[in-house]
Amino acid sequence: MKRFNRFMYPPWLRTCRAIAAQFCIPFCIFQAIRTILIPTTFDVLLLAVLILIATAIYLEII
């Protein structure tokens, strides 16, 4: 199976990934505070998605 090399991505995709990496953790923190104060199903699901995206970027899966 071919391994993905993140340097083979087009420049616009690398830029989007860098922007997402910068904003993902602050959004996770904000969403966690919001979920603690006013927990709704949407907030919990959004927090889970944001944590998965942050983990994927940190582990360089995407």
mmCIF file as Biopython writes it, N, C-alpha, C and O atoms, coordinates in Angstrom:
data_model
#
loop_
_atom_site.group_PDB
_atom_site.id
_atom_site.type_symbol
_atom_site.label_atom_id
_atom_site.label_alt_id
_atom_site.label_comp_id
_atom_site.label_asym_id
_atom_site.label_entity_id
_atom_site.label_seq_id
_atom_site.pdbx_PDB_ins_code
_atom_site.Cartn_x
_atom_site.Cartn_y
_atom_site.Cartn_z
_atom_site.occupancy
_atom_site.B_iso_or_equiv
_atom_site.auth_seq_id
_atom_site.auth_asym_id
_atom_site.pdbx_PDB_model_num
ATOM 1   N N  . MET A ? 1  ? 0.831   -1.171 0.000  1.0 0.0 1  A 1 
ATOM 2   C CA . MET A ? 1  ? 0.000   0.000  0.000  1.0 0.0 1  A 1 
ATOM 3   C C  . MET A ? 1  ? 0.884   1.246  0.000  1.0 0.0 1  A 1 
ATOM 4   O O  . MET A ? 1  ? 1.873   1.318  0.730  1.0 0.0 1  A 1 
ATOM 5   N N  . LYS A ? 2  ? 0.520   2.212  -0.818 1.0 0.0 2  A 1 
ATOM 6   C CA . LYS A ? 2  ? 1.325   3.423  -0.937 1.0 0.0 2  A 1 
ATOM 7   C C  . LYS A ? 2  ? 1.118   4.325  0.270  1.0 0.0 2  A 1 
ATOM 8   O O  . LYS A ? 2  ? -0.012  4.577  0.689  1.0 0.0 2  A 1 
ATOM 9   N N  . ARG A ? 3  ? 2.215   4.802  0.816  1.0 0.0 3  A 1 
ATOM 10  C CA . ARG A ? 3  ? 2.131   5.756  1.923  1.0 0.0 3  A 1 
ATOM 11  C C  . ARG A ? 3  ? 1.982   7.160  1.367  1.0 0.0 3  A 1 
ATOM 12  O O  . ARG A ? 3  ? 2.558   7.497  0.332  1.0 0.0 3  A 1 
ATOM 13  N N  . PHE A ? 4  ? 1.205   7.972  2.063  1.0 0.0 4  A 1 
ATOM 14  C CA . PHE A ? 4  ? 1.005   9.343  1.631  1.0 0.0 4  A 1 
ATOM 15  C C  . PHE A ? 4  ? 2.141   10.218 2.136  1.0 0.0 4  A 1 
ATOM 16  O O  . PHE A ? 4  ? 2.549   10.130 3.294  1.0 0.0 4  A 1 
ATOM 17  N N  . ASN A ? 5  ? 2.633   11.050 1.259  1.0 0.0 5  A 1 
ATOM 18  C CA . ASN A ? 5  ? 3.675   12.000 1.615  1.0 0.0 5  A 1 
ATOM 19  C C  . ASN A ? 5  ? 3.043   13.381 1.629  1.0 0.0 5  A 1 
ATOM 20  O O  . ASN A ? 5  ? 2.519   13.832 0.611  1.0 0.0 5  A 1 
ATOM 21  N N  . ARG A ? 6  ? 3.085   14.047 2.754  1.0 0.0 6  A 1 
ATOM 22  C CA . ARG A ? 6  ? 2.401   15.335 2.856  1.0 0.0 6  A 1 
ATOM 23  C C  . ARG A ? 6  ? 3.071   16.408 2.015  1.0 0.0 6  A 1 
ATOM 24  O O  . ARG A ? 6  ? 2.469   17.453 1.770  1.0 0.0 6  A 1 
ATOM 25  N N  . PHE A ? 7  ? 4.302   16.182 1.563  1.0 0.0 7  A 1 
ATOM 26  C CA . PHE A ? 7  ? 4.966   17.162 0.715  1.0 0.0 7  A 1 
ATOM 27  C C  . PHE A ? 7  ? 4.533   17.042 -0.738 1.0 0.0 7  A 1 
ATOM 28  O O  . PHE A ? 7  ? 4.873   17.897 -1.556 1.0 0.0 7  A 1 
ATOM 29  N N  . MET A ? 8  ? 3.792   16.001 -1.069 1.0 0.0 8  A 1 
ATOM 30  C CA . MET A ? 8  ? 3.294   15.831 -2.425 1.0 0.0 8  A 1 
ATOM 31  C C  . MET A ? 8  ? 1.922   16.493 -2.599 1.0 0.0 8  A 1 
ATOM 32  O O  . MET A ? 8  ? 1.384   16.506 -3.706 1.0 0.0 8  A 1 
ATOM 33  N N  . TYR A ? 9  ? 1.356   17.037 -1.531 1.0 0.0 9  A 1 
ATOM 34  C CA . TYR A ? 9  ? 0.075   17.726 -1.624 1.0 0.0 9  A 1 
ATOM 35  C C  . TYR A ? 9  ? 0.248   19.012 -2.429 1.0 0.0 9  A 1 
ATOM 36  O O  . TYR A ? 9  ? 1.332   19.596 -2.449 1.0 0.0 9  A 1 
ATOM 37  N N  . PRO A ? 10 ? -0.814  19.448 -3.088 1.0 0.0 10 A 1 
ATOM 38  C CA . PRO A ? 10 ? -0.743  20.750 -3.769 1.0 0.0 10 A 1 
ATOM 39  C C  . PRO A ? 10 ? -0.561  21.876 -2.746 1.0 0.0 10 A 1 
ATOM 40  O O  . PRO A ? 10 ? -0.934  21.729 -1.582 1.0 0.0 10 A 1 
ATOM 41  N N  . PRO A ? 11 ? 0.009   22.991 -3.184 1.0 0.0 11 A 1 
ATOM 42  C CA . PRO A ? 11 ? 0.273   24.084 -2.233 1.0 0.0 11 A 1 
ATOM 43  C C  . PRO A ? 11 ? -0.976  24.597 -1.520 1.0 0.0 11 A 1 
ATOM 44  O O  . PRO A ? 11 ? -0.902  24.945 -0.341 1.0 0.0 11 A 1 
ATOM 45  N N  . TRP A ? 12 ? -2.112  24.653 -2.197 1.0 0.0 12 A 1 
ATOM 46  C CA . TRP A ? 12 ? -3.322  25.174 -1.563 1.0 0.0 12 A 1 
ATOM 47  C C  . TRP A ? 12 ? -3.796  24.246 -0.454 1.0 0.0 12 A 1 
ATOM 48  O O  . TRP A ? 12 ? -4.350  24.707 0.544  1.0 0.0 12 A 1 
ATOM 49  N N  . LEU A ? 13 ? -3.582  22.927 -0.619 1.0 0.0 13 A 1 
ATOM 50  C CA . LEU A ? 13 ? -3.997  21.980 0.409  1.0 0.0 13 A 1 
ATOM 51  C C  . LEU A ? 13 ? -3.064  22.041 1.618  1.0 0.0 13 A 1 
ATOM 52  O O  . LEU A ? 13 ? -3.509  21.903 2.757  1.0 0.0 13 A 1 
ATOM 53  N N  . ARG A ? 14 ? -1.778  22.248 1.370  1.0 0.0 14 A 1 
ATOM 54  C CA . ARG A ? 14 ? -0.842  22.412 2.484  1.0 0.0 14 A 1 
ATOM 55  C C  . ARG A ? 14 ? -1.165  23.676 3.277  1.0 0.0 14 A 1 
ATOM 56  O O  . ARG A ? 14 ? -1.038  23.696 4.501  1.0 0.0 14 A 1 
ATOM 57  N N  . THR A ? 15 ? -1.583  24.737 2.572  1.0 0.0 15 A 1 
ATOM 58  C CA . THR A ? 15 ? -1.965  25.975 3.254  1.0 0.0 15 A 1 
ATOM 59  C C  . THR A ? 15 ? -3.205  25.764 4.108  1.0 0.0 15 A 1 
ATOM 60  O O  . THR A ? 15 ? -3.267  26.230 5.246  1.0 0.0 15 A 1 
ATOM 61  N N  . CYS A ? 16 ? -4.189  25.065 3.563  1.0 0.0 16 A 1 
ATOM 62  C CA . CYS A ? 16 ? -5.410  24.775 4.335  1.0 0.0 16 A 1 
ATOM 63  C C  . CYS A ? 16 ? -5.096  23.933 5.562  1.0 0.0 16 A 1 
ATOM 64  O O  . CYS A ? 16 ? -5.663  24.158 6.631  1.0 0.0 16 A 1 
ATOM 65  N N  . ARG A ? 17 ? -4.204  22.974 5.419  1.0 0.0 17 A 1 
ATOM 66  C CA . ARG A ? 17 ? -3.822  22.122 6.549  1.0 0.0 17 A 1 
ATOM 67  C C  . ARG A ? 17 ? -3.112  22.939 7.628  1.0 0.0 17 A 1 
ATOM 68  O O  . ARG A ? 17 ? -3.356  22.743 8.818  1.0 0.0 17 A 1 
ATOM 69  N N  . ALA A ? 18 ? -2.237  23.852 7.214  1.0 0.0 18 A 1 
ATOM 70  C CA . ALA A ? 18 ? -1.525  24.698 8.181  1.0 0.0 18 A 1 
ATOM 71  C C  . ALA A ? 18 ? -2.491  25.619 8.922  1.0 0.0 18 A 1 
ATOM 72  O O  . ALA A ? 18 ? -2.351  25.827 10.127 1.0 0.0 18 A 1 
ATOM 73  N N  . ILE A ? 19 ? -3.461  26.165 8.210  1.0 0.0 19 A 1 
ATOM 74  C CA . ILE A ? 19 ? -4.452  27.029 8.852  1.0 0.0 19 A 1 
ATOM 75  C C  . ILE A ? 19 ? -5.303  26.228 9.828  1.0 0.0 19 A 1 
ATOM 76  O O  . ILE A ? 19 ? -5.577  26.688 10.937 1.0 0.0 19 A 1 
ATOM 77  N N  . ALA A ? 20 ? -5.720  25.035 9.423  1.0 0.0 20 A 1 
ATOM 78  C CA . ALA A ? 20 ? -6.518  24.184 10.306 1.0 0.0 20 A 1 
ATOM 79  C C  . ALA A ? 20 ? -5.721  23.794 11.547 1.0 0.0 20 A 1 
ATOM 80  O O  . ALA A ? 20 ? -6.281  23.706 12.639 1.0 0.0 20 A 1 
ATOM 81  N N  . ALA A ? 21 ? -4.431  23.561 11.389 1.0 0.0 21 A 1 
ATOM 82  C CA . ALA A ? 21 ? -3.599  23.190 12.537 1.0 0.0 21 A 1 
ATOM 83  C C  . ALA A ? 21 ? -3.506  24.336 13.545 1.0 0.0 21 A 1 
ATOM 84  O O  . ALA A ? 21 ? -3.445  24.097 14.751 1.0 0.0 21 A 1 
ATOM 85  N N  . GLN A ? 22 ? -3.493  25.576 13.059 1.0 0.0 22 A 1 
ATOM 86  C CA . GLN A ? 22 ? -3.388  26.723 13.956 1.0 0.0 22 A 1 
ATOM 87  C C  . GLN A ? 22 ? -4.685  26.993 14.711 1.0 0.0 22 A 1 
ATOM 88  O O  . GLN A ? 22 ? -4.649  27.406 15.871 1.0 0.0 22 A 1 
ATOM 89  N N  . PHE A ? 23 ? -5.822  26.767 14.072 1.0 0.0 23 A 1 
ATOM 90  C CA . PHE A ? 23 ? -7.099  27.128 14.668 1.0 0.0 23 A 1 
ATOM 91  C C  . PHE A ? 23 ? -7.805  25.976 15.367 1.0 0.0 23 A 1 
ATOM 92  O O  . PHE A ? 23 ? -8.778  26.210 16.085 1.0 0.0 23 A 1 
ATOM 93  N N  . CYS A ? 24 ? -7.357  24.761 15.186 1.0 0.0 24 A 1 
ATOM 94  C CA . CYS A ? 24 ? -8.088  23.606 15.706 1.0 0.0 24 A 1 
ATOM 95  C C  . CYS A ? 24 ? -8.075  23.551 17.242 1.0 0.0 24 A 1 
ATOM 96  O O  . CYS A ? 24 ? -9.120  23.333 17.855 1.0 0.0 24 A 1 
ATOM 97  N N  . ILE A ? 25 ? -6.939  23.742 17.851 1.0 0.0 25 A 1 
ATOM 98  C CA . ILE A ? 25 ? -6.837  23.658 19.311 1.0 0.0 25 A 1 
ATOM 99  C C  . ILE A ? 25 ? -7.634  24.776 20.002 1.0 0.0 25 A 1 
ATOM 100 O O  . ILE A ? 25 ? -8.365  24.484 20.949 1.0 0.0 25 A 1 
ATOM 101 N N  . PRO A ? 26 ? -7.525  26.051 19.567 1.0 0.0 26 A 1 
ATOM 102 C CA . PRO A ? 26 ? -8.373  27.078 20.214 1.0 0.0 26 A 1 
ATOM 103 C C  . PRO A ? 26 ? -9.865  26.810 20.051 1.0 0.0 26 A 1 
ATOM 104 O O  . PRO A ? 26 ? -10.639 27.049 20.978 1.0 0.0 26 A 1 
ATOM 105 N N  . PHE A ? 27 ? -10.282 26.313 18.876 1.0 0.0 27 A 1 
ATOM 106 C CA . PHE A ? 27 ? -11.693 25.969 18.696 1.0 0.0 27 A 1 
ATOM 107 C C  . PHE A ? 27 ? -12.101 24.827 19.615 1.0 0.0 27 A 1 
ATOM 108 O O  . PHE A ? 27 ? -13.212 24.825 20.147 1.0 0.0 27 A 1 
ATOM 109 N N  . CYS A ? 28 ? -11.209 23.852 19.806 1.0 0.0 28 A 1 
ATOM 110 C CA . CYS A ? 28 ? -11.514 22.736 20.716 1.0 0.0 28 A 1 
ATOM 111 C C  . CYS A ? 28 ? -11.694 23.241 22.148 1.0 0.0 28 A 1 
ATOM 112 O O  . CYS A ? 28 ? -12.611 22.812 22.848 1.0 0.0 28 A 1 
ATOM 113 N N  . ILE A ? 29 ? -10.833 24.138 22.576 1.0 0.0 29 A 1 
ATOM 114 C CA . ILE A ? 29 ? -10.930 24.676 23.933 1.0 0.0 29 A 1 
ATOM 115 C C  . ILE A ? 29 ? -12.219 25.471 24.107 1.0 0.0 29 A 1 
ATOM 116 O O  . ILE A ? 29 ? -12.921 25.310 25.105 1.0 0.0 29 A 1 
ATOM 117 N N  . PHE A ? 30 ? -12.532 26.335 23.130 1.0 0.0 30 A 1 
ATOM 118 C CA . PHE A ? 30 ? -13.765 27.110 23.191 1.0 0.0 30 A 1 
ATOM 119 C C  . PHE A ? 30 ? -14.986 26.198 23.220 1.0 0.0 30 A 1 
ATOM 120 O O  . PHE A ? 30 ? -15.917 26.413 23.996 1.0 0.0 30 A 1 
ATOM 121 N N  . GLN A ? 31 ? -14.972 25.176 22.363 1.0 0.0 31 A 1 
ATOM 122 C CA . GLN A ? 31 ? -16.117 24.266 22.293 1.0 0.0 31 A 1 
ATOM 123 C C  . GLN A ? 31 ? -16.234 23.433 23.571 1.0 0.0 31 A 1 
ATOM 124 O O  . GLN A ? 31 ? -17.347 23.126 24.001 1.0 0.0 31 A 1 
ATOM 125 N N  . ALA A ? 32 ? -15.121 23.067 24.178 1.0 0.0 32 A 1 
ATOM 126 C CA . ALA A ? 32 ? -15.169 22.313 25.432 1.0 0.0 32 A 1 
ATOM 127 C C  . ALA A ? 32 ? -15.789 23.155 26.546 1.0 0.0 32 A 1 
ATOM 128 O O  . ALA A ? 32 ? -16.592 22.655 27.333 1.0 0.0 32 A 1 
ATOM 129 N N  . ILE A ? 33 ? -15.417 24.425 26.609 1.0 0.0 33 A 1 
ATOM 130 C CA . ILE A ? 33 ? -16.006 25.301 27.621 1.0 0.0 33 A 1 
ATOM 131 C C  . ILE A ? 33 ? -17.497 25.467 27.371 1.0 0.0 33 A 1 
ATOM 132 O O  . ILE A ? 33 ? -18.302 25.420 28.301 1.0 0.0 33 A 1 
ATOM 133 N N  . ARG A ? 34 ? -17.856 25.660 26.110 1.0 0.0 34 A 1 
ATOM 134 C CA . ARG A ? 34 ? -19.268 25.809 25.773 1.0 0.0 34 A 1 
ATOM 135 C C  . ARG A ? 34 ? -20.055 24.534 26.088 1.0 0.0 34 A 1 
ATOM 136 O O  . ARG A ? 34 ? -21.191 24.602 26.557 1.0 0.0 34 A 1 
ATOM 137 N N  . THR A ? 35 ? -19.446 23.374 25.828 1.0 0.0 35 A 1 
ATOM 138 C CA . THR A ? 35 ? -20.119 22.103 26.096 1.0 0.0 35 A 1 
ATOM 139 C C  . THR A ? 35 ? -20.294 21.880 27.598 1.0 0.0 35 A 1 
ATOM 140 O O  . THR A ? 35 ? -21.293 21.305 28.028 1.0 0.0 35 A 1 
ATOM 141 N N  . ILE A ? 36 ? -19.338 22.328 28.384 1.0 0.0 36 A 1 
ATOM 142 C CA . ILE A ? 36 ? -19.462 22.182 29.838 1.0 0.0 36 A 1 
ATOM 143 C C  . ILE A ? 36 ? -20.577 23.072 30.382 1.0 0.0 36 A 1 
ATOM 144 O O  . ILE A ? 36 ? -21.327 22.672 31.272 1.0 0.0 36 A 1 
ATOM 145 N N  . LEU A ? 37 ? -20.676 24.292 29.831 1.0 0.0 37 A 1 
ATOM 146 C CA . LEU A ? 37 ? -21.682 25.226 30.328 1.0 0.0 37 A 1 
ATOM 147 C C  . LEU A ? 37 ? -23.088 24.898 29.849 1.0 0.0 37 A 1 
ATOM 148 O O  . LEU A ? 37 ? -24.028 24.876 30.643 1.0 0.0 37 A 1 
ATOM 149 N N  . ILE A ? 38 ? -23.235 24.640 28.545 1.0 0.0 38 A 1 
ATOM 150 C CA . ILE A ? 38 ? -24.555 24.365 27.972 1.0 0.0 38 A 1 
ATOM 151 C C  . ILE A ? 38 ? -24.453 23.119 27.090 1.0 0.0 38 A 1 
ATOM 152 O O  . ILE A ? 38 ? -24.309 23.245 25.874 1.0 0.0 38 A 1 
ATOM 153 N N  . PRO A ? 39 ? -24.524 21.944 27.664 1.0 0.0 39 A 1 
ATOM 154 C CA . PRO A ? 39 ? -24.338 20.730 26.856 1.0 0.0 39 A 1 
ATOM 155 C C  . PRO A ? 39 ? -25.568 20.395 26.008 1.0 0.0 39 A 1 
ATOM 156 O O  . PRO A ? 39 ? -26.659 20.162 26.529 1.0 0.0 39 A 1 
ATOM 157 N N  . THR A ? 40 ? -25.364 20.378 24.712 1.0 0.0 40 A 1 
ATOM 158 C CA . THR A ? 40 ? -26.389 19.902 23.791 1.0 0.0 40 A 1 
ATOM 159 C C  . THR A ? 40 ? -25.770 18.796 22.949 1.0 0.0 40 A 1 
ATOM 160 O O  . THR A ? 40 ? -24.551 18.626 22.938 1.0 0.0 40 A 1 
ATOM 161 N N  . THR A ? 41 ? -26.591 18.061 22.261 1.0 0.0 41 A 1 
ATOM 162 C CA . THR A ? 41 ? -26.088 16.972 21.426 1.0 0.0 41 A 1 
ATOM 163 C C  . THR A ? 41 ? -25.174 17.505 20.338 1.0 0.0 41 A 1 
ATOM 164 O O  . THR A ? 41 ? -24.125 16.923 20.062 1.0 0.0 41 A 1 
ATOM 165 N N  . PHE A ? 42 ? -25.568 18.613 19.719 1.0 0.0 42 A 1 
ATOM 166 C CA . PHE A ? 42 ? -24.758 19.202 18.658 1.0 0.0 42 A 1 
ATOM 167 C C  . PHE A ? 42 ? -23.389 19.625 19.178 1.0 0.0 42 A 1 
ATOM 168 O O  . PHE A ? 42 ? -22.379 19.398 18.512 1.0 0.0 42 A 1 
ATOM 169 N N  . ASP A ? 43 ? -23.343 20.237 20.362 1.0 0.0 43 A 1 
ATOM 170 C CA . ASP A ? 43 ? -22.068 20.673 20.934 1.0 0.0 43 A 1 
ATOM 171 C C  . ASP A ? 43 ? -21.141 19.500 21.214 1.0 0.0 43 A 1 
ATOM 172 O O  . ASP A ? 43 ? -19.938 19.577 20.964 1.0 0.0 43 A 1 
ATOM 173 N N  . VAL A ? 44 ? -21.693 18.431 21.724 1.0 0.0 44 A 1 
ATOM 174 C CA . VAL A ? 44 ? -20.877 17.249 22.026 1.0 0.0 44 A 1 
ATOM 175 C C  . VAL A ? 44 ? -20.337 16.631 20.745 1.0 0.0 44 A 1 
ATOM 176 O O  . VAL A ? 44 ? -19.166 16.258 20.676 1.0 0.0 44 A 1 
ATOM 177 N N  . LEU A ? 45 ? -21.188 16.524 19.733 1.0 0.0 45 A 1 
ATOM 178 C CA . LEU A ? 45 ? -20.728 15.958 18.462 1.0 0.0 45 A 1 
ATOM 179 C C  . LEU A ? 45 ? -19.691 16.855 17.788 1.0 0.0 45 A 1 
ATOM 180 O O  . LEU A ? 45 ? -18.704 16.359 17.245 1.0 0.0 45 A 1 
ATOM 181 N N  . LEU A ? 46 ? -19.904 18.152 17.819 1.0 0.0 46 A 1 
ATOM 182 C CA . LEU A ? 46 ? -18.939 19.080 17.240 1.0 0.0 46 A 1 
ATOM 183 C C  . LEU A ? 46 ? -17.607 19.014 17.971 1.0 0.0 46 A 1 
ATOM 184 O O  . LEU A ? 46 ? -16.553 19.065 17.337 1.0 0.0 46 A 1 
ATOM 185 N N  . LEU A ? 47 ? -17.637 18.902 19.275 1.0 0.0 47 A 1 
ATOM 186 C CA . LEU A ? 47 ? -16.407 18.764 20.044 1.0 0.0 47 A 1 
ATOM 187 C C  . LEU A ? 47 ? -15.680 17.471 19.683 1.0 0.0 47 A 1 
ATOM 188 O O  . LEU A ? 47 ? -14.455 17.464 19.557 1.0 0.0 47 A 1 
ATOM 189 N N  . ALA A ? 48 ? -16.418 16.390 19.517 1.0 0.0 48 A 1 
ATOM 190 C CA . ALA A ? 48 ? -15.791 15.121 19.135 1.0 0.0 48 A 1 
ATOM 191 C C  . ALA A ? 48 ? -15.130 15.215 17.763 1.0 0.0 48 A 1 
ATOM 192 O O  . ALA A ? 48 ? -14.027 14.707 17.563 1.0 0.0 48 A 1 
ATOM 193 N N  . VAL A ? 49 ? -15.803 15.862 16.826 1.0 0.0 49 A 1 
ATOM 194 C CA . VAL A ? 49 ? -15.230 16.020 15.477 1.0 0.0 49 A 1 
ATOM 195 C C  . VAL A ? 49 ? -13.978 16.888 15.525 1.0 0.0 49 A 1 
ATOM 196 O O  . VAL A ? 49 ? -12.977 16.571 14.882 1.0 0.0 49 A 1 
ATOM 197 N N  . LEU A ? 50 ? -14.028 17.974 16.279 1.0 0.0 50 A 1 
ATOM 198 C CA . LEU A ? 50 ? -12.858 18.845 16.393 1.0 0.0 50 A 1 
ATOM 199 C C  . LEU A ? 50 ? -11.679 18.135 17.044 1.0 0.0 50 A 1 
ATOM 200 O O  . LEU A ? 50 ? -10.534 18.329 16.636 1.0 0.0 50 A 1 
ATOM 201 N N  . ILE A ? 51 ? -11.951 17.317 18.049 1.0 0.0 51 A 1 
ATOM 202 C CA . ILE A ? 51 ? -10.869 16.565 18.693 1.0 0.0 51 A 1 
ATOM 203 C C  . ILE A ? 51 ? -10.282 15.539 17.730 1.0 0.0 51 A 1 
ATOM 204 O O  . ILE A ? 51 ? -9.067  15.341 17.707 1.0 0.0 51 A 1 
ATOM 205 N N  . LEU A ? 52 ? -11.119 14.891 16.945 1.0 0.0 52 A 1 
ATOM 206 C CA . LEU A ? 52 ? -10.614 13.936 15.949 1.0 0.0 52 A 1 
ATOM 207 C C  . LEU A ? 52 ? -9.758  14.631 14.887 1.0 0.0 52 A 1 
ATOM 208 O O  . LEU A ? 52 ? -8.720  14.105 14.485 1.0 0.0 52 A 1 
ATOM 209 N N  . ILE A ? 53 ? -10.184 15.790 14.440 1.0 0.0 53 A 1 
ATOM 210 C CA . ILE A ? 53 ? -9.398  16.536 13.454 1.0 0.0 53 A 1 
ATOM 211 C C  . ILE A ? 53 ? -8.069  16.984 14.047 1.0 0.0 53 A 1 
ATOM 212 O O  . ILE A ? 53 ? -7.033  16.887 13.389 1.0 0.0 53 A 1 
ATOM 213 N N  . ALA A ? 54 ? -8.087  17.473 15.284 1.0 0.0 54 A 1 
ATOM 214 C CA . ALA A ? 54 ? -6.849  17.905 15.938 1.0 0.0 54 A 1 
ATOM 215 C C  . ALA A ? 54 ? -5.892  16.738 16.124 1.0 0.0 54 A 1 
ATOM 216 O O  . ALA A ? 54 ? -4.685  16.885 15.936 1.0 0.0 54 A 1 
ATOM 217 N N  . THR A ? 55 ? -6.423  15.589 16.492 1.0 0.0 55 A 1 
ATOM 218 C CA . THR A ? 55 ? -5.581  14.400 16.661 1.0 0.0 55 A 1 
ATOM 219 C C  . THR A ? 55 ? -5.000  13.946 15.327 1.0 0.0 55 A 1 
ATOM 220 O O  . THR A ? 55 ? -3.832  13.566 15.258 1.0 0.0 55 A 1 
ATOM 221 N N  . ALA A ? 56 ? -5.800  13.982 14.276 1.0 0.0 56 A 1 
ATOM 222 C CA . ALA A ? 56 ? -5.322  13.576 12.952 1.0 0.0 56 A 1 
ATOM 223 C C  . ALA A ? 56 ? -4.230  14.510 12.455 1.0 0.0 56 A 1 
ATOM 224 O O  . ALA A ? 56 ? -3.248  14.060 11.865 1.0 0.0 56 A 1 
ATOM 225 N N  . ILE A ? 57 ? -4.394  15.808 12.690 1.0 0.0 57 A 1 
ATOM 226 C CA . ILE A ? 57 ? -3.358  16.746 12.266 1.0 0.0 57 A 1 
ATOM 227 C C  . ILE A ? 57 ? -2.096  16.556 13.092 1.0 0.0 57 A 1 
ATOM 228 O O  . ILE A ? 57 ? -0.991  16.603 12.553 1.0 0.0 57 A 1 
ATOM 229 N N  . TYR A ? 58 ? -2.247  16.343 14.387 1.0 0.0 58 A 1 
ATOM 230 C CA . TYR A ? 58 ? -1.085  16.156 15.258 1.0 0.0 58 A 1 
ATOM 231 C C  . TYR A ? 58 ? -0.306  14.895 14.877 1.0 0.0 58 A 1 
ATOM 232 O O  . TYR A ? 58 ? 0.924   14.901 14.856 1.0 0.0 58 A 1 
ATOM 233 N N  . LEU A ? 59 ? -1.029  13.818 14.578 1.0 0.0 59 A 1 
ATOM 234 C CA . LEU A ? 59 ? -0.379  12.556 14.215 1.0 0.0 59 A 1 
ATOM 235 C C  . LEU A ? 59 ? -0.030  12.489 12.729 1.0 0.0 59 A 1 
ATOM 236 O O  . LEU A ? 59 ? 0.472   11.471 12.254 1.0 0.0 59 A 1 
ATOM 237 N N  . GLU A ? 60 ? -0.294  13.574 11.995 1.0 0.0 60 A 1 
ATOM 238 C CA . GLU A ? 60 ? -0.005  13.699 10.575 1.0 0.0 60 A 1 
ATOM 239 C C  . GLU A ? 60 ? -0.685  12.620 9.746  1.0 0.0 60 A 1 
ATOM 240 O O  . GLU A ? 60 ? -0.099  12.089 8.803  1.0 0.0 60 A 1 
ATOM 241 N N  . ILE A ? 61 ? -1.928  12.296 10.103 1.0 0.0 61 A 1 
ATOM 242 C CA . ILE A ? 61 ? -2.710  11.344 9.328  1.0 0.0 61 A 1 
ATOM 243 C C  . ILE A ? 61 ? -3.286  12.046 8.104  1.0 0.0 61 A 1 
ATOM 244 O O  . ILE A ? 61 ? -3.352  11.463 7.022  1.0 0.0 61 A 1 
ATOM 245 N N  . ILE A ? 62 ? -3.701  13.299 8.278  1.0 0.0 62 A 1 
ATOM 246 C CA . ILE A ? 62 ? -4.187  14.078 7.143  1.0 0.0 62 A 1 
ATOM 247 C C  . ILE A ? 62 ? -3.279  15.265 6.914  1.0 0.0 62 A 1 
ATOM 248 O O  . ILE A ? 62 ? -3.514  16.054 5.999  1.0 0.0 62 A 1 
#
